[in-house]
Amino acid sequence: MIDDQLAQIVLVRKSLMDHWRKRQENLKVEMEEENNKVESSLRHEKYKYEQQIAQMEKHKTDLLNDRNRKYEDL
């Protein structure tokens, strides 16, 4: 009788431990997915920022070229 009770306790604790391990694995996967989303978002924002800088540089160059042409025409 005591062995049966002890066996039930051990089985319950083993199932709790298995459940805990499975939950930990799921959390790890979820964290990796979130990390990938954040990294992807950061890369996207960096790309947009670099594109804006390139557009501003081109605009600046165009303005300078235009003003130089006007100055040379004087």
N, C-alpha and C positions, 0 to 999 in steps of 0.2 A: 504494500500500500504506500509506504513512504517513497519507495523507488519510483512508483507511478507519479506521485506528486512532484518529486524532484525532476523527473523526466519532463513533465509539463512546464515547470519553471524554466528549465534549460531550453526547451523548444521555444517558449515565448521570448526569452531573451535573445535567442539566436535569430528569431524572426524580426525582433526589434532592431537588432544589429544589422541584419540584411537590409531592412527598410532604411535605416539610417545611412548605410553605405550607398544604397541606390539614390537616395535624396542628395547625398554629397556629390555623386557623379553627375546628377542632373543639374545641380547648382553650378558645378564646374563648367559644364557645357553651356549653360545659360550665360555665365560670366564671359566665356570665350566669345560667344555670339555678340554680346553687348560690346565687348572690347573691339571686335571686328567692325561693328557699326560705328563706333566712335572714331576708330582709325580711318575708316572710309569717309566719314563726314569731315574729319580734319583734312584729309588729302583733297577732298572736293573744295573745301573753303580755301585751302592754300592755292589750289589751281586757279580759282576765281580771283583771288587776290593778285596772283602773278599776272593773270590776264589784264586786270585793271591797271596794274603798273605798266605793262607793255603798251596799253592803249594811251595812257597818259604820256609816256615817253614819246610815242609816235606823234601825238598831238603837239607836244612841246617842240619836237624836231620840225614838224610842218610849220608851226608858227614862226620859229626862228628862220627857217628857209624863206618863208614868205616875207618876213621883215628884211632879211638880207637882200632879197630881190628888189624890194621897194627902195632900200637904201642905195643900191647900185644904180637904180634907174634915175636917181636924183641928179 
